[in-house]
Amino acid sequence: IRTPDPDGEERLRSKAQRLLADIRHKFMTTTGSVPEEIVHFAQDHQVAEIVMGKRGHQPWDQVLVGSVSQAVLESSPIPVILVEDNQIPVRVRS
């Protein structure tokens, strides 16, 4: 959600709770640059790794990484793992 939207935030929170029911998680909201906020959050909470989805829905996209993922890869001092649908996670940078 790019702008403050209480209804959108609640829908996202509900969807995350359904999808992540079996996974320990914490739903947080923040404002600012998405890649910067991901890295700051990870540093502030001393996470061991950042796990992100890899963007790309076309065959030629298989070698490409989404702009948010790319920015996190380039700026994070914390290891980053990119995950594709139905794929085994691949450690991209450690």
NUKOLNU-927299 format. One line per 3 residues: number of its first residue (from 1); for each residue x, y, z of N, C-alpha, C, O, CB. Coordinates in nm, 2 decimals, decimal comma. Glycine has a CB too. Layout:
<rs>
NUM = X:Y:Z:X:Y:Z:X:Y:Z:X:Y:Z:X:Y:Z  ...
</rs>
This chain:
<rs>
1 = 0,09:-0,12:0,00:0,00:0,00:0,00:0,09:0,12:0,00:0,17:0,14:0,09:-0,10:0,00:0,12  0,07:0,21:-0,10:0,17:0,32:-0,11:0,12:0,44:-0,03:0,21:0,53:0,00:0,18:0,36:-0,26  0,00:0,46:0,00:-0,05:0,57:0,08:-0,13:0,52:0,20:-0,17:0,41:0,20:-0,14:0,67:-0,01
4 = -0,14:0,60:0,30:-0,22:0,56:0,42:-0,36:0,52:0,38:-0,43:0,60:0,32:-0,22:0,67:0,53  -0,39:0,40:0,41:-0,52:0,34:0,37:-0,56:0,24:0,48:-0,53:0,12:0,46:-0,52:0,28:0,23  -0,64:0,28:0,58:-0,67:0,19:0,69:-0,75:0,06:0,64:-0,72:-0,05:0,69:-0,76:0,26:0,79
7 = -0,84:0,08:0,54:-0,91:-0,04:0,49:-0,81:-0,13:0,42:-0,82:-0,26:0,44:-1,02:0,00:0,40  -0,73:-0,08:0,34:-0,63:-0,16:0,26:-0,53:-0,23:0,36:-0,50:-0,34:0,34:-0,55:-0,07:0,17  -0,49:-0,16:0,46:-0,40:-0,22:0,56:-0,47:-0,33:0,63:-0,41:-0,44:0,66:-0,36:-0,11:0,67
10 = -0,60:-0,32:0,67:-0,67:-0,43:0,74:-0,69:-0,55:0,64:-0,67:-0,66:0,69:-0,81:-0,38:0,79  -0,72:-0,52:0,52:-0,73:-0,64:0,42:-0,59:-0,71:0,41:-0,59:-0,83:0,40:-0,77:-0,59:0,28  -0,49:-0,63:0,40:-0,35:-0,69:0,39:-0,32:-0,77:0,52:-0,26:-0,88:0,51:-0,25:-0,58:0,37
13 = -0,35:-0,72:0,63:-0,33:-0,78:0,76:-0,40:-0,92:0,77:-0,35:-1,02:0,81:-0,37:-0,69:0,88  -0,53:-0,92:0,73:-0,61:-1,04:0,73:-0,56:-1,14:0,63:-0,55:-1,26:0,66:-0,76:-1,01:0,69  -0,51:-1,10:0,51:-0,46:-1,19:0,42:-0,33:-1,25:0,47:-0,30:-1,37:0,45:-0,44:-1,12:0,28
16 = -0,24:-1,17:0,53:-0,12:-1,22:0,58:-0,14:-1,32:0,69:-0,07:-1,42:0,70:-0,03:-1,10:0,64  -0,24:-1,29:0,78:-0,27:-1,39:0,88:-0,32:-1,52:0,83:-0,28:-1,63:0,88:-0,38:-1,33:0,98  -0,40:-1,52:0,72:-0,44:-1,65:0,66:-0,32:-1,72:0,59:-0,31:-1,84:0,61:-0,55:-1,62:0,55
19 = -0,24:-1,65:0,52:-0,13:-1,71:0,44:-0,02:-1,76:0,53:0,05:-1,85:0,50:-0,08:-1,61:0,34  0,00:-1,69:0,64:0,11:-1,72:0,73:0,07:-1,78:0,86:0,14:-1,77:0,96:0,19:-1,59:0,76  -0,05:-1,85:0,86:-0,10:-1,90:0,98:0,00:-2,00:1,05:0,00:-2,00:1,18:-0,23:-1,98:0,96
22 = 0,07:-2,07:0,98:0,17:-2,17:1,04:0,31:-2,12:1,05:0,40:-2,19:1,08:0,17:-2,30:0,95  0,33:-1,99:1,02:0,46:-1,93:1,03:0,47:-1,82:1,13:0,38:-1,73:1,13:0,50:-1,88:0,88  0,57:-1,82:1,21:0,58:-1,72:1,31:0,61:-1,59:1,23:0,71:-1,58:1,16:0,69:-1,75:1,42
25 = 0,54:-1,48:1,25:0,56:-1,36:1,18:0,50:-1,24:1,27:0,43:-1,26:1,37:0,48:-1,36:1,04  0,54:-1,13:1,22:0,50:-1,00:1,29:0,46:-0,91:1,18:0,54:-0,88:1,09:0,61:-0,94:1,38  0,33:-0,86:1,18:0,28:-0,77:1,08:0,32:-0,62:1,13:0,27:-0,58:1,23:0,13:-0,78:1,06
28 = 0,39:-0,55:1,05:0,43:-0,42:1,08:0,40:-0,33:0,96:0,40:-0,37:0,85:0,59:-0,41:1,11  0,37:-0,20:0,99:0,36:-0,10:0,89:0,45:0,01:0,91:0,49:0,04:1,03:0,21:-0,05:0,88  0,50:0,08:0,81:0,59:0,19:0,82:0,58:0,27:0,69:0,50:0,24:0,60:0,74:0,14:0,83
31 = 0,64:0,39:0,69:0,64:0,47:0,58:0,78:0,50:0,54:0,88:0,49:0,62:0,57:0,61:0,61  0,80:0,52:0,41:0,94:0,55:0,36:0,97:0,47:0,24:0,88:0,40:0,18:1,04:0,53:0,47  1,09:0,47:0,20:1,14:0,39:0,08:1,13:0,24:0,12:1,18:0,20:0,22:1,29:0,43:0,05
34 = 1,06:0,16:0,04:1,04:0,02:0,07:1,17:-0,05:0,10:1,19:-0,12:0,20:0,96:-0,05:-0,04  1,27:-0,05:0,00:1,40:-0,12:0,03:1,47:-0,07:0,16:1,52:-0,15:0,23:1,49:-0,11:-0,09  1,47:0,06:0,18:1,54:0,11:0,30:1,47:0,07:0,42:1,53:0,03:0,52:1,54:0,26:0,29
37 = 1,34:0,07:0,42:1,26:0,03:0,54:1,28:-0,12:0,57:1,29:-0,16:0,69:1,11:0,06:0,52  1,29:-0,21:0,47:1,31:-0,35:0,49:1,45:-0,37:0,55:1,46:-0,44:0,65:1,31:-0,43:0,35  1,55:-0,30:0,50:1,68:-0,32:0,56:1,69:-0,26:0,70:1,74:-0,33:0,79:1,79:-0,25:0,47
40 = 1,63:-0,14:0,72:1,63:-0,08:0,86:1,56:-0,18:0,96:1,61:-0,20:1,07:1,56:0,05:0,86  1,44:-0,23:0,92:1,37:-0,32:1,01:1,45:-0,44:1,04:1,46:-0,48:1,16:1,23:-0,36:0,94  1,51:-0,50:0,94:1,59:-0,62:0,96:1,71:-0,59:1,06:1,74:-0,67:1,15:1,65:-0,67:0,83
43 = 1,77:-0,47:1,04:1,88:-0,44:1,13:1,83:-0,41:1,27:1,89:-0,45:1,37:1,96:-0,31:1,07  1,73:-0,33:1,28:1,67:-0,30:1,41:1,63:-0,42:1,49:1,63:-0,42:1,62:1,55:-0,20:1,40  1,58:-0,52:1,42:1,53:-0,64:1,49:1,63:-0,76:1,48:1,60:-0,87:1,52:1,40:-0,69:1,43
46 = 1,75:-0,73:1,44:1,86:-0,82:1,44:1,83:-0,96:1,38:1,85:-1,06:1,43:1,91:-0,85:1,58  1,76:-0,95:1,26:1,72:-1,07:1,19:1,85:-1,14:1,13:1,95:-1,07:1,10:1,62:-1,05:1,08  1,84:-1,27:1,12:1,96:-1,35:1,06:1,96:-1,34:0,91:2,07:-1,33:0,85:1,95:-1,49:1,11
49 = 1,84:-1,34:0,85:1,84:-1,33:0,70:1,71:-1,26:0,66:1,61:-1,26:0,73:1,84:-1,48:0,64  1,72:-1,20:0,54:1,60:-1,14:0,48:1,55:-1,23:0,37:1,63:-1,26:0,28:1,63:-0,99:0,43  1,43:-1,28:0,38:1,37:-1,37:0,27:1,27:-1,29:0,19:1,18:-1,23:0,25:1,31:-1,50:0,34
52 = 1,29:-1,28:0,06:1,20:-1,21:-0,02:1,16:-1,29:-0,14:1,23:-1,38:-0,19:1,27:-1,08:-0,07  1,04:-1,25:-0,20:1,00:-1,31:-0,32:1,07:-1,25:-0,44:1,10:-1,13:-0,44:0,85:-1,30:-0,34  1,10:-1,34:-0,54:1,17:-1,29:-0,66:1,06:-1,25:-0,76:0,97:-1,33:-0,78:1,27:-1,39:-0,72
55 = 1,08:-1,14:-0,82:0,98:-1,09:-0,92:1,01:-1,16:-1,05:1,13:-1,19:-1,08:0,97:-0,94:-0,93  0,91:-1,17:-1,14:0,94:-1,22:-1,27:0,83:-1,32:-1,31:0,82:-1,43:-1,25:1,08:-1,28:-1,28  0,75:-1,28:-1,41:0,64:-1,37:-1,45:0,65:-1,42:-1,59:0,57:-1,50:-1,64:0,51:-1,30:-1,42
58 = 0,75:-1,37:-1,66:0,77:-1,41:-1,80:0,90:-1,50:-1,81:0,99:-1,48:-1,72:0,78:-1,29:-1,89  0,91:-1,58:-1,91:1,04:-1,67:-1,91:1,16:-1,58:-1,91:1,26:-1,63:-1,85:1,03:-1,75:-2,04  1,17:-1,47:-1,98:1,29:-1,39:-1,99:1,31:-1,32:-1,85:1,42:-1,27:-1,83:1,28:-1,29:-2,10
61 = 1,21:-1,32:-1,77:1,23:-1,25:-1,63:1,30:-1,34:-1,54:1,34:-1,30:-1,43:1,09:-1,22:-1,58  1,33:-1,47:-1,58:1,40:-1,56:-1,48:1,53:-1,51:-1,44:1,58:-1,55:-1,33:1,41:-1,70:-1,55  1,60:-1,43:-1,52:1,73:-1,38:-1,48:1,72:-1,24:-1,42:1,82:-1,18:-1,37:1,82:-1,37:-1,61
64 = 1,60:-1,18:-1,41:1,58:-1,05:-1,35:1,53:-1,06:-1,21:1,46:-1,16:-1,17:1,48:-0,97:-1,44  1,56:-0,96:-1,14:1,51:-0,94:-1,00:1,43:-0,81:-0,99:1,47:-0,72:-1,06:1,63:-0,95:-0,90  1,32:-0,81:-0,92:1,24:-0,69:-0,90:1,33:-0,58:-0,85:1,43:-0,60:-0,78:1,12:-0,72:-0,82
67 = 1,28:-0,46:-0,87:1,36:-0,34:-0,83:1,37:-0,33:-0,67:1,48:-0,29:-0,62:1,29:-0,21:-0,88  1,27:-0,37:-0,60:1,28:-0,37:-0,45:1,38:-0,48:-0,41:1,47:-0,45:-0,33:1,14:-0,40:-0,39  1,37:-0,60:-0,46:1,47:-0,70:-0,43:1,61:-0,66:-0,46:1,70:-0,68:-0,39:1,43:-0,83:-0,50
70 = 1,62:-0,60:-0,58:1,76:-0,56:-0,62:1,82:-0,46:-0,53:1,93:-0,47:-0,49:1,75:-0,51:-0,77  1,73:-0,36:-0,49:1,78:-0,26:-0,40:1,82:-0,31:-0,26:1,92:-0,27:-0,20:1,68:-0,15:-0,38  1,74:-0,41:-0,21:1,77:-0,47:-0,09:1,90:-0,55:-0,10:1,99:-0,55:-0,01:1,66:-0,56:-0,04
73 = 1,92:-0,63:-0,21:2,04:-0,70:-0,23:2,16:-0,61:-0,23:2,27:-0,65:-0,18:2,03:-0,78:-0,37  2,15:-0,50:-0,29:2,26:-0,41:-0,31:2,30:-0,33:-0,18:2,41:-0,29:-0,16:2,24:-0,31:-0,41  2,20:-0,31:-0,09:2,22:-0,23:0,03:2,23:-0,30:0,16:2,27:-0,25:0,26:2,12:-0,13:0,04
76 = 2,18:-0,43:0,17:2,17:-0,50:0,29:2,30:-0,56:0,34:2,37:-0,63:0,26:2,07:-0,60:0,29  2,35:-0,53:0,46:2,46:-0,61:0,52:2,42:-0,74:0,57:2,50:-0,83:0,61:2,52:-0,52:0,63  2,29:-0,77:0,57:2,23:-0,90:0,62:2,21:-0,99:0,50:2,17:-0,94:0,39:2,10:-0,87:0,69
79 = 2,24:-1,12:0,51:2,22:-1,21:0,40:2,07:-1,20:0,34:1,98:-1,19:0,42:2,25:-1,35:0,44  2,06:-1,21:0,21:1,93:-1,20:0,15:1,90:-1,33:0,07:1,99:-1,38:0,00:1,92:-1,08:0,05  1,78:-1,39:0,09:1,74:-1,51:0,02:1,62:-1,47:-0,07:1,52:-1,42:-0,02:1,71:-1,63:0,11
82 = 1,63:-1,50:-0,20:1,52:-1,48:-0,29:1,45:-1,61:-0,32:1,51:-1,71:-0,34:1,56:-1,41:-0,42  1,31:-1,61:-0,31:1,23:-1,73:-0,33:1,14:-1,71:-0,45:1,08:-1,60:-0,47:1,15:-1,76:-0,20  1,13:-1,81:-0,54:1,04:-1,81:-0,65:0,93:-1,90:-0,61:0,94:-1,99:-0,53:1,11:-1,85:-0,78
85 = 0,81:-1,88:-0,67:0,70:-1,98:-0,65:0,74:-2,12:-0,68:0,80:-2,14:-0,79:0,58:-1,94:-0,74  0,70:-2,21:-0,60:0,73:-2,35:-0,62:0,87:-2,39:-0,64:0,90:-2,49:-0,71:0,65:-2,40:-0,74  0,96:-2,31:-0,59:1,10:-2,33:-0,60:1,17:-2,35:-0,47:1,11:-2,31:-0,37:1,17:-2,22:-0,68
88 = 1,28:-2,41:-0,46:1,36:-2,41:-0,34:1,43:-2,28:-0,33:1,49:-2,23:-0,42:1,47:-2,53:-0,35  1,43:-2,22:-0,21:1,50:-2,09:-0,19:1,64:-2,10:-0,23:1,71:-2,20:-0,20:1,49:-2,04:-0,04  1,69:-1,99:-0,29:1,83:-1,98:-0,33:1,90:-1,87:-0,25:1,85:-1,76:-0,26:1,84:-1,97:-0,48
91 = 2,01:-1,90:-0,19:2,08:-1,79:-0,12:2,15:-1,71:-0,22:2,24:-1,76:-0,30:2,18:-1,85:-0,01  2,12:-1,58:-0,23:2,17:-1,49:-0,33:2,29:-1,42:-0,28:2,39:-1,41:-0,35:2,07:-1,39:-0,38  2,29:-1,38:-0,16:2,40:-1,30:-0,10:2,41:-1,33:0,04:2,31:-1,33:0,12:2,39:-1,15:-0,13
94 = 2,54:-1,36:0,09:2,55:-1,38:0,23:2,68:-1,31:0,28:2,71:-1,31:0,40:2,56:-1,53:0,27
</rs>
